[in-house]
Amino acid sequence: SLSLGSILIDGGFADTVLCASCSHFATAERQYRNPLELGSQRPPAAQWTVTGAGSTLLGAEGKGPFVEMVTVGKVNDWGISDANNMGAAMAPAAADTIRQHFEDFGTAPKDYDKIVTGDLGKVGQRVLLDLLQTSGIDLGERHMDCGIEIYDCKKQDTHAGGSGCGCSASVLPAFLLKQLSEKKWKRILFVPTGALLSKTSYNEGQSVPGIAHALLLEAI
């Protein structure tokens, strides 16, 4: 929504666009995983769907922060079919989009204060960092994942972290944009992630493709 909204404004088709998303705990569990009522043990790679919503207002004018660049991602399918391991399913798409962004704009991790993915969680983060390392890209301490930041995984026992559309939708306006507004950070590469599956495709044992789009958010 942020990418499309930015493109609409830049093309002169809109002056103001409200971008919003949400998710709710247990909705994914009912469709893709074991219902909570069964009391099934969650595997270590499992994430907890965030009950949250967030909205961001884009405008043609203002003091910022600003959306400076958009990199539209491509669907990546690495054959992951485990609905309890969404991080691994989405990480290849995030790696591909980040790599493409650096190539398109001639930048490197050092040019950003933070590179923030949507909801890969701890398992997906490890996969992402390893995939980029094979391309000679080291994100190091600059990488942050909304799925890891939104929960205290140890105290709340959320395993690999959080997931769902409401994850990055909440962390962006509540934390990331605040850091930019207060000039604590100047440049953030924001990379929301998504898994492309339905309850039908999952029940048929099909793989889970991933997608990720990147936005450069900048405080001037």
N, C-alpha and C positions, 0 to 999 in steps of 0.2 A: 504493500500500500504506500509506503514511503517513496519507493522508487517510482511508481506510477504517478503519485501525486507530484513529485518533483518534476517529472517529465511534462506533465500537463501544465504546470505553472511556467516552466522554462519555454514551452512552446506557445505560450500566450492563450491557452485554452481555459485557464482558471486563474483566479487571483488568490483564493484561499481554499485549502483542502484539509479536511480532518481525517486523519488516519488512525484507525482503532482496531484492536483485536482482543480476544479473551480466551480463556480456557477454564475448565472446572475439574477438580479432583474426582477421580473414579469414573469419568465418562469414557476414557480410553480403556480402563480396566473392564468395563462392562462389555465392550465390543471386541477387544483384541486379546485380552488376557483372562486369567481366572477371576471370576467375580469375588469381591471382597468377602462375601458371606462364607465362602469356602475356607477362608483362613489359610490359604496356600502360602507357603514360604516363598518370598521373592528372591530371585537370583541376584548375585552381587552387581550385575550390569544393569539391573532395573532402575528406573527413575520414577519419581513421584510427580504426577501431573499437577501443575500449579493452579490453584484457584486464584485467578487474578485477571485484571483488565487494565489496559493502558491506552491512552490516546495522545497523539502528537499533532499539533496544529502547524501546518505549513502555510507560509504567506509569501507573496511576491516582494514584500518590503518588510523591514524590521531590523533589529539590532543583532539578530543571530541568537544562537549558533546557526550555521548555514550548512545545507547539503551541497557540497562542492562537486562531487563526482558520484556516478552510479555505475556499477558493474553488474550486468544481468548474468546470472549463472545458468549452467546447463544441467540437465538431469543426469545423475550418475547412478548406475546400478551395479553394485559389486556382489550381488547374489546373497545378501543377508536376508534371511527369512524369519529370524527370531524377533518377535514383537517385544521381547523384553530387553532387546539390545539396540535401541534406536540410535544411540550415540555412534555405534560402529556403522550403521546404515547411512547416517547423514554426514559423517566426517569426510568421506571422499569428495562429496560435493563442495563442502566448505573449503577443503584443500585446493580443489580445482579453481574455485572462484577467487580465492586469495592469490593464488599463483598467477591467474590471468590478470587480476587487477595490477599486480606489481609489474607484469610484462607490458600491459597497455599504457601505463602512466610513468614507467621508468622509475619506480620507487622501490624501497626496501623496508623491512621492518623498522629500521632505525629512524625512518621518516615519520613515525607515528608514536604518540604517547601510549596508546593502547590499541590492540586488535581484539575485538570482542565478538565472539560467536554467540548464537542464540541459545541452544539447549543441548549441547553435545554431552554434558555431564563429564564425570571423571574418566570413564572408559573412552568416550568419543574424543576427549581432549588428547589422550595419549595417542590414539590412532591418528588424529590430525597432525600432531607435532612430528610423529614418525614419518608420515607421508610427505610432509614438507621438507623434512631433513633429507629425504632421498633426492629432492630437487635442489638441494643446497640452500634451503631457506630455513633459518633458525629464528623462530619467534621469541624464544627465551622467556624472560620475565614480562614481556609485553603482552602476552596472550592472557585473556580473561574470558570466562564463559558464564553467561547469565544463569545457566542451570546449576553451576557450582556456587555462585555468589548468593543466590536467592535463599538458600537454606543453610543451616548449620548442620552439615551432614552427620556429624558425630552425635550431637545432642538430640537431633530430631530423627536419627536413624533413617535417612532418606537414601541410603545406599550410594548410587552413582550421582545423585543430585536431583534437580528438577527438570521438568520438560513441559511441553505444551506452548501454544501460541501466547498465552498470558505471561509466560516466563520473560521473554525479551521485551514484550510489550509493557511490562511493569518496570523492569530494571532500567530501560532507556529513559523514560521521563523522570523516574524517581531518583535515579543516581547518576547515570552517564551525562545527561544534558545539564544536570546541576554542576558537575565537574567542569564542563565546558563554559557554562555561564559565569562561574566564579573564576575562570581562567587558570584553574589548577591544571587542566589539560588543554591543549590547543588543537590536537588532531586525533580523531578516533576513527578507525576503520570498523564499522559496525556491520556484522555479517549474520543476520538471522538465518536459521536453518530449519528445514522442514522434511518430513517423511511423507512420501506419496503412497498411501495404502488405504484400502477400505476394508470393512469387515468381510466382504466377499472375497477379495484377493487374498487376505490373510487366511481365511478358512480353507481356501483352495491351495494353500502352501506356496503361493507365489512370493517372489522376492520383494524387498521394500526399497524402491528407488529413493534417492535423496536429492534435495535441491537447496541452493543457498544463493542469496543475492548480497552484494556489498555496497555500502554507502560510506563515503568519506564525509564525516561530520567535523566541521571546523569552526573554531572561535577566532574571530579577527578583532 
